């Protein structure tokens, strides 16, 4: 059962806002996680679509959105909304008139409502619609985030759509009937079956400096009530500074320290004013109330050391900005997600899943068969209901030439580094030998050697410099410190 928020619009006006009763979707930890569902009957409603992001329908809707935004540009685009004031119901002045004109231009409110300077319920409904299309909480108030999105030029929005159409077209063919799609800029996850979205999940994804990788893989295993072994990157960036600030941090967070012989140590035995902590293993006890993985972790095949998991910090799912992890993806309503993944695994219905979680037992279950998983980067797309969606280009991938749905280069493994070093050494040796030969020939044929020496320099100057590949740091297996 879900507690449902229903918002209805008519001709741009707000008719009703109601909360229907019902059990919380996730009452195990006392925090509400309910799905929002919108009444799709009204003209200006933004509904939760059952059409998958990766689908031919989305491609067609995005093509239609591009034509719409080309027409918006032909009509002059839109002008910025003045800042400096918080606009909400009751506001009055020229800024409200500018807001009305901006919302009319993008089709979030009808032109028949006029451009008078009063912020009424019609404007509030239009702001809510705009916020829904941009992934914000629908407050009906022009927050700084909403204002920034309102003031993105129409030219930039059109270019965003054109870039993402290429991305969508590059992956919509040969998709599985049953799959998971995580859209990183939207911080959302869909489970898809036979061309329909079965469950939606708000997510927390990688920070700007610890990006979630773009990849195609498979979900292979569920870890119930997992331990968390802290990776070196998190020890260095998060745990050491926290221990410097609070010597009780490890104990307060149920984290134990082990040496190379697997003997438990006390935190006082480590020099926290150095990198001494990197020589030890840190493991957080199981427990959904405090463990950074929550009650379940979903393993996926990949070279980046990332996965999907629960979290005890569920407040993040109510935030507009959910770029909070070290690259892993945290899931809202994770039990629904796990139940869907294990639907074809004998003996694993929702009741059994809940029973194992309540027991606190450490248990690993293979997903049979493994489920295809796509982590994608889509910042703009059209929906079949006519609402064009936009998200911030959080990782700055909408700049430059875009060929398709780029994948993140895998991290260089230690053995690969040694191999590269060996190859570099061998090449250097060959170059040294060649240089000696060249020197010998130079004494006999100086003019010829001079010409030969000039040619490589010219070729090197003419050769294009290699572009910098996106870098994702190797993470042993865990998300950022919560």
Order of alpha helices (4+ residues) and beta strands (2+ residues): beta-beta-alpha-alpha-alpha-alpha-alpha-beta-beta-beta-beta-beta-alpha-alpha-beta-beta-beta-beta-beta-beta-beta-alpha-alpha-beta-beta-beta-alpha-alpha
